[in-house]
Structures are given as structure tokens and as C-alpha cells.
Amino acid sequence: MGNKLKGKDLIKLGFPKNNSINIALGQINRYRKREKKERILEEAKTVLQNPEQFKGNAIWGKVVEGLLKPVEVKFHQLRHTRAPFSIYGENEIDEHAKYQLYDALKLPVAVQGALMPDAHTGYGLPIGGVLATENAVIPYGVGVDIGCRMCLTIYPIKASYIKGKQHQLENILTNHTKFGMYETHDKKHDHELFSRSEFNDIPLLKRLKVKAYKQLGTSGSGNHFVEFGVVSISDTNNQWQLKPGDYIGLLSHSGSRGLGANIAKHYTYLASKQCPLPKNVQHLAWLDLDTHDGQEYWLAMNLAGDYAKACHDDIHYRIGKLLGSKAVVKIENHHNFAWKEMVNGKEAIVHRKGATPANKGELGIIPGSMTAPGYIVSGLGNTESLNSASHGAGRLHSRRKCKEKFTKSDIKHQLKMNDVTLIGGGVDEAPMAYKDIKKVMNNQQELVEVLGTFAPKIVRMDK
């Protein structure tokens, strides 16, 4: 008997001559290729005899699915009519982003949709797009940076401290925040998240665990940032018992790093193979939540979201320690994720790609640009927006357009006018790249209530 496992070896055991053979070979060659053939065949025999016992198993679960209830691969046509939807700030949104939503609303699994006032064109679902589906999750409806989120901590320190300690605060951000693909902290922190079973049970995650550990407490490139700024609270009845006034705040924006990107890539590929769609909507391929891959993606996505939160917690812990102060308020929210929520009395999967959850009373933070204010908000629970709001100001110009249109001296001028210090950052993240956040907020008054503002003062981004 040769060392390489072949389809005929499995057929000899009694496996049916169907796709379960290809699935088994694919799983074994990907995850078990160094093991002895005899051992794998012995295990395969047990799987064949007792498939129910191996449901959900990381290696054999997909094979069992092929034996008991194979995933039906069929070409899906779009419906002729759209699911119900709402658009906020329609005049400020580019036409292509609207048409991306219109196409998504014709998916056979679409239930309801919405477009936020900061929306712009993306892959599959537009950025600022919200889509509810029936028992299906769309990896590109969540986004590549799974669990990308905002986190704001407010310290009981008067805002004037920033001016007095400008140099020290700049040094804290320069020396104690890490950005991009390769920077990591010299002193690594552990986290209970790394003992989660998903890191052992799902082979893809097992391979990504070491990298995730190294990247804990770091931020991505692009529009990700960590910044000190002034938090203004005007409401005397605020829920944090803070006296109205101006305080120091630390705001961070980042996601699940390489972990989330690899999860997105892997399951998008699987979705595209299982759910062929017309070319104009191929990025909207979904995974049925009743399938092995759908359930596995759901677990992986939730782990990536929790990892993104752990990264922000680590950033704020490190910086809070250096400030020598304990935060009195912490506000945080995802804006690239999918949730199980009730829509029109039925459970649906609500994808928010570049959109902030805004359920009744739910707190969130909606940033502007490096020279424009961000807003602390409380959701109004508007069902027509699928309980959602914008995730920021939204891009006005693409990264390529920014490089053609603006110079570093243009950015310096804007920073000086707004009394903002920038560490790192490229022309593609120029303040002028973004829409007017005040207009965006004005277009979503029925979605959120403003509780306070955050004005950036010292901004740290990737170089």
C-alpha cells in the first residue's frame, strides 16, 4: 500500500462514489498529510460506521455532511424585486453604492436592508450597508476586517492636561502603540481568549493562533488609529455621573488583524464554491448556517470579534497605565460584523458592514476624521434602519484619488488650522478624504441621539 491516500482507498472502505470522497481527500491533504495512511484509514472507517458521532468535527464534520446531507451546489438567480429598504442621506451617497445595495436586496436570502449616510462603494455589500438575511451569513457582508471596532475611554483628567503634557503624550503614542503588518510589542500580554476551544477545534484557527498572539494589542494600517483628544460632556443627567465639562479621552479604531483577514479569505472562497451567483454579485456568496462551513464561519467570526475587542482592551490598558489614571467610562462597538437579531418577528442574520449597532439605548462612538469631531451616541432603535447608524464620516475620495489630489503640505495646513498633531499617517488618509461628519450626523437624527463629542488632538496612525 502506497503512502499517499487516494480516492480508491476510501471507496474500498465503503465510501460512496460521490463528492464526500473529494471532500475527505481535501480535508486530509490539508490538515493530516504528515500522518500515517493506515491511521487515517482506520479513523475513516469509524467515521463511515458512525457518522453521527463526527458531526461538527473539525476534520471529519465536512465529510459526514457529504455522507448524510450533502450541500446542494446550485446557481442562484437574483429575484426580480428587492427586499424592503431605507436609505439615509441619499443625496450624499454615490450611485454605485446604492446599486450595490439594490443588488444585495435581490438575493434569495435577503429580508431587509438599509444604507447609512456615510455609505460608499465596497466589495459586495457597500461600506455603510446593512443587510438582514434568512439563515445565511455572507463573509463579504461582514467585511475582511472582521470585528473592526471603535473604543473610547474617558479619564477623570481635565482637557487642559493635553496642552501641558503634549510632549509626554506624543511619546506615549509613538513608543507604546504598534501599527501595520510587522510591528509587535516587545512585551507580549497573554489573554484568556487564547485558551478558547475554537483555536484547537478549527484547523484554520490553529494555524493562525501564534500570529494572533503576537499581534495582540496592535492596530492595522489604512484608517486605523489611536488618538488622544478632548471629550466634551454637556448633559448634566449623563449616565456616567460626570460633571459637564471637557475631559481627556483615548479613542482607538482597529479590527481583528491577520486573524480576521485570513478567516474572511478562507470562508469567502468556500462560499463562492458552494453558492455560485451572477458575476455582478459574486462577492455576496453566502454560507447556509445549517451547513458545516456556515457553523464553522460563525464560530470563527465571533472569535475574531472577541479578539478585536481584546486588542483594544490591551491598547487601552497599556496607555491607561502610562497615564497613571483609571478610566471612568468605556464605550465600544463593532462595525464589521453579523448578529442574530429579530427582524419583523423572525430571527435573521443582520450584517453591518461599516455600520454601528444602534438598538434602543445602545451606546456607540462615531468618529469624524483626524481634524473633525467624533460623536458619543445612544441608539434610538429605529427598525427601518435595522437598528443601525453610520460608522464614521465615510470616504468622499478613494485612496488613489487622494494621492492624486492632495499633498502633505495640504494636510499640514489642515492639521495646523485644527490644532492637531499627527504621528504617521499618509496622504490617502487626509482629513479632506472624508465627508462632512456634521452633515452625516444631521442625516441620522432619527437613528441616534448625541450624548457628547470627541475632538482629536494627538493622532497616531501607521507610517
N, C-alpha and C positions, 0 to 999 in steps of 0.2 A: 504494500500500500504506500503510495507516494505521500510526501509531507503536505502538499497543498490540497486544501479541501475543495472539492468540486461538487457541482450540482448533482451528478450521478451518485455520489456518496450519500447524499440526503435522500434521493429517490429510493435508493436501496434500503434505507431505513424505513421507508413507507411514507415519506413526504409526498403530497400530491404534486402533479406536474403543473403547478400554477405559479403566480407571482411570489408566493411565500418562499419559494426556493431562492429567487433573486434577492429578496429582502434579507433572508438568513445569511446568504453569502456576503451581501453588502455590509451587514452589521458585524459579522465575524471578521471580515478582512479589515474593517476599520478599527475595531476595538480588541480583537482577540488573535491577531495574526502571529503573535510570538508563542502562543500556547500550542501544546501537542495536539495533533489531529485526533488521536484516539480519545483524549479527554473531552474535546469539543463534541465528538460524535456521541459519546456516552451521555453528555448533557442534552444533546439534540433529541436523543431517543426518549429521555424523560419528558422533555417538552412535548413531544408528539403524543406520548401516552397520557399526560396530564396537563393539557394546555391551559386550563382554567387557573391552575396554580401559578402560572407565569404571566398572568395579565398584569400589565403595568411595569414588568421587569425591564430594566434599562436596556439589556441586550436582546432578550427574547420576546419582550412585550410586542414589538412590531411584527415579529414572526407569528406569534399567537394570533394577532389581529388578522394576518394573512390567512391563517388556518380557519378561524372561526367566523370572522366577518370582514372580508377584505374591503379596503377603502375603494369606493366607486370613483374611478377617474373618468370624468366626462367633461366635455367642453360646455361652459356655461355662457349662454347668450344673456345680454342685458335686457331688462324689462323695458317696455315702451314708455312706461310712466315712472315718474320719480316718487320716492317716498316723501312725506311732508318735510318741510324745512323752513328755517328762518335765517335771514342774513342781517347783520347789524353793521351800520356804517357802510352801506352798499356803495356809495359814491366814492369811497376811499380805497376800494378793493379792485385789483386788476382783474380784467375779464377772464384770463386764463385760470386764475384761482377759482373763480365762480364755476367755470366749466368743469374743473376737476371735481368739485363738489357735486355738480349736476350728474356727472357720470357715476360717481360713487353711489348716489341715491337710486340709481337704476340697477344696482347689484341685486340678485335674487334674495340675498340675506339682509338687505337694508331695511330698517324700520323707521328711522327718523334722522335728520341731520341739521346742522347749524354751522354758520360761518361767523367767526368773531371779527371785530372791527380792525384788528391788526393783521388780518389774513393776507398771505401772498403765496405764490406758486411753490409747490414742493414736489416730492416724488409720490405718486399715488394720491393719497389724501393731501390737500393743501395744508401748509402751515396755518394754524388757526382754524382748522377743520375739526368738527365734532361729528361722529357718526355712530349711531346705535345699530347693532346687528343682532340677528337671531341666532344664538348658539354658535357663533363663528367669531374667530379672532383674526384680524388682518395685521401681520407683522409690520407692514409699511403704514398701517393706520395708527400704530403706536409710535413708530419712528425708529431710526437707527440708534439714537442715544436714549435707550430705554430709561425711564425714571429721571430724565433731565428735570431739574427742580430748582426752586428758589429757597433760600433760608436766610432769615433776618433775625439777629439777636440784638436786643436793646439793653444798653448798660446804664446804670444809675449815675452817669457821669455827664455833667453839663457840656454842651456842644463847644463851648469856648476852649475846652481842653485840646481840641484838634489843632487850633492855631498855635497854642503854647507848646505842644509836643509834636509838631509837624514832622520834624526830622526823625524822631524815635518811631513814630507810626509808619513812616515810609520804610524805615529799616525793618520793622516787623513784617510788613508785606513782602518786601524784597527777599528777606532771608528765610521766612518761615511759611511761604506758600510755594507750591510746585505746580508747574503747568506743562502741557504738551505730552508727547508720547514717551519721553525718556527720563524726565525729571522725577525723582522719588525722594522721600525724606530719608536722611541718614539714619535717624532713629525711628524704626517702624513700631507701630502700635498694633496690638492684636485686637480682635473683636469677636464677640460670641457668634456672629454671623458665619464665621469660617468653620464652625462645628455643625452647621446645618447639613441635614442628610442629602439635600439636593447636590451638594458638592461631591458626594460619593456615589449617589444613585444614577446621576445623569452623566454619561461618559464625556460629553462636550464640556460640561462644567468642571469635571475632574481635571481636565487638561488646562482649564483657564484659572484654576484656583491660585496657583503660585503667583501669576501675573496680577491677579486681583488683590492679593495680599500686599504685593509690592506697591501697587498704585493707591492703596487706601489713603485718604486724606489729600489727594491731589486733584487738580482740575484739568479739564480738556483745553484744547486750543479754540480758535474761532471766537465766538461771542461769549465764552465763559470768563468769569471774573470773580475776584474777591475785593471788596472795597469798604473803606471807612466812609461814613457820611453822617449827616445830621438828620435825626428823626424828629419830626415836629408833631406833637400831640396837642390837639386843641380841645378835644371833648373832655369836659370835666367829669362825665359819667363813664369814662372808659373802663373796660373790664379788668385792666391791669393795675388799677389804683395808682396810676402815675399822675402826678400833678401836671396840668397843661404846661407845655414848655418844649425846649429843644434839648435832645439827648444824643449821645454818641450811639451809632448803630453800626453793625457789621453785616454786610449783605454779600451772599455768595450765590453763584449760578454755575451749576455743572451737573453732570449726569453719572452714568454707570461705567464710564471709561471703556477700556478694551473689552471688559466682560460683556456689557450690553451690546457693543458693536458686533462682536462675534456671534452672540445669540441671534441678533437681528439677521445677520447674513445667512446663518445656517438654516433658520426656520423659514426665512423668505424663500430660499431655494426649495425647501421641501414643499412649501405652499404652492409655488409655481408649478411643481411637478404634479401635484395632486388636484390642482384647481386651474386648468387651462382657461384663459379668458381672452376676449378680443384684445388686439395689440394696444389700443389706447388706454386700456385699464389693467394691463397685465401686472402692474405694481400693486394692485388691490387684491391679489390672490389671497384666499383665506384658508385657515385650518378649522375644520369642524371640531368643536370641543368634545365630541363623543369619540374622537379618534385618539390613538396613542400619541401621535405627534402634537395634536391640539392640546391635550392634557399636559404633555411634557413642556410645550412652549409656555403654557400658563404658569407652571411652576417656575420655569427659568425666568420668565418676565418678572414675576413677583420677587424672586431672589435678587434680580438686577435692580429693581426699585428699592429694595431694602438696603442693597449695597450702596446705591447712590445716596441714600439718607445717611448711612454710616460714614461716607466720605465727608459730607457736610458737617456731621457731628464732630468728626475728627478735626476738621479745619477750625471750627468754632471753639473747640476745646483747647487746641494749641494756642490760638490767638488770645482767648479769654485769660489763659494762664499768664501770658506775657503782659496783658493789660493789668493783671492783678485785681480783676473785678469779676463779680458773678453777674451773669445776665439776668435781668428781671422779666424779660419777655422773649419768647422764641416763636416765630411764625414761619411756617414752611409748607410748601406744596409741590407736588409733581405737576409737570405739564406735557409729558410724553408718556402716556400710559393707557391701559384699558381697565375698566372696572365693571363688575356685575352690579347693575342697578335696575330699579323698576322703572319701566317706561310704559305709560298708558296701561298700568295694572299688570304688566307682564315683565318677567326678568329679561334683560337684554345686556349685551356687551357694549358699553359706551367707550368708544375710542376718543381720546382727546390728544390730538397731535398739535402741540403748540397752543394749548388752551388750559386755563386754570379752572379746577373744580370750584363751583360757586353754589353749593347746596345752601339752604337757608341757614344763616348764622355761621357758615364755614369761613374761617379766616384764610387769607391769601396775600401774596405780595406780587404786584405787577410793576416791573421795572420800566424805566424810560430808556434813556441812553446814558453814556458816561457824563453828559452835561445836562441831562433832563431829569426831573424828579421821578421817583417810583412811588407807588401808592399802596398803603396798607388797606385792605378791603375786607368786607364781610359780605358773603353771598346772600342774594335775595331769593334764591331757589326758584328761578324762572324756568318753568318746564319747557317753554318754547325754545330756549337756548340749550336744552338738555342740561340745565343747572351748570352752565359754563360761562366763562368770561375770557377776555384776551390774556395772553401770557406775557405781553410786553407791548412796545410801541409797534413792532413789526417792521420789516425791512421795506424801504422805499426804493433803494438801489441794490442791485446784486453786487456780490464781491468783485466781480470783473469790472462792472460799471464804476465802482468806487475807485478802483486803481486807475481807470481812465480819466475820471472826473476830478478827483481831489489830490492834493499834495500834503506832505507832512506839515508844511507851514500853514495850510488851511486849518488843519487840526489844532495846531499850537494856538492859533488865533482864537478858535472856539473855546479851548481849554482855559485860556487866559481870561476871556470875557466872563466865563462862569466860575472862575477861581477854583479850578480842578487840577490836581496833579495826576499825571498818567505815568505808570511804570509799565513798560512793554507796550503791546497793542500795535496793530498795523493799520494801514490806510483803509483796508477793507472793513474795519470796524469804526470808521469815522463817525462822529455824532450825527453828521449830515446823512448817513446811510439810512437813518431811521425816520419813520413817520412822526408826526407831532403827537406826543403822548397825551397832551391835553385834549386834542380832538378825539383821540381813541377813547379816552375816559368819558368824554361827553356823549359818545355814541353807544355807551353801555350803562347808562344811568339806571336802566330797568333790570340790570343784571347784578350789579354790586353797589354797596354803599361804601363811601370812602371814610376811613377812620383816622388816617394820618398820612404823612408823606415822608419820603426818604430822599435827601439831596446828596448825591455822591460828592466826595471831596478828595479822597486819595484812592485812585483806581489801579488795580494790578491785573494785568492780562498776560497772555503768552507773548513772547518776544516776536 
